[in-house]
């Protein structure tokens, strides 16, 4: 039992570092995807707004 505990204690810092790095990568990827989604949303909102303005001017 002691040998298993020693193995776990020896590998624990490596595992924790890996989990920390993996979580930082996941956060970075979600931030990149979120910013791209916001750009698309803002772009589609601008396109929709300009279309409504053009339709309003053509009916006058």
PERAMO-V979881 format. One record per pair of residues at least 24 apart in sequence whose ideal C-beta (glycine too) atoms are under 8 Angstrom apart, sorted by the first residue. I is the first residue (numbers start at 0). J is the second residue. Records with the same first field share a line. If there is no record, write none. Layout:
I=J + J
This chain:
none
